[in-house]
Amino acid sequence: MEWASWSDFWAMGGYGFYVWGSFGATAACVGVEVMLLRRAAAHTRRRLRRMLQWEEQ
């Protein structure tokens, strides 16, 4: 596709709101997923450290 201007590109033939909204929603979901995975990994590391300390006693 060719667009005459940047505003035509962002409008996407009248579907820009849906196209860019979908990209934004997907990026937000991926960001939340990454945040939750990091949090879960940190929790798992803490739990493993506690288990190892308990076994050493």
N, C-alpha and C positions, 0 to 999 in steps of 0.2 A: 504494500500500500504506500501511497505517497500522500503527504499532507501539504497544504499550501502554507501553513504557518504552525507555530508552536501551539497556539490556541486550538487549532483543528486537531492536532495530535492529542492534546489533553482531553478534548471533547469526545474523541473516538467515535465520531459519527453519531453523536447523541447518546452513546452508551458509556461515556466516560465515568459517570457516577458509579455505575455498576462494576465496570472494569477496575477502576482504581479503588473502589470500596472493597472489592474482593481481594485485591492485592494487600490492602491495609489490614483487613480482617485476618488473612492468612499470616501476614508478618506478625501480628499481635499474638495469634495462637502459637506460632513457633517460638516467639519470645517468652511467653508464659511457660511453654513446655520446657525450654532450656532452663529457666529459672527453677521450676519444680524439680527437674532432674538434678541440678546442682545441689539443691537443698536436700534431696533424698540421699545423694551421695555423701554429703557432709554428715548427715544423720547416721548413715551406715558406718562411716569411718569412726565416729564417736562411739557407736555401739560396739564395734569390733575392738576398739582400744579398751573399753570397759571389760569386755569378755576376756581379753588377754590378761589384764591386770588381775581379774578375779581368779583365773587359772593359776597364776604365779603364786598366789597366797597359800 
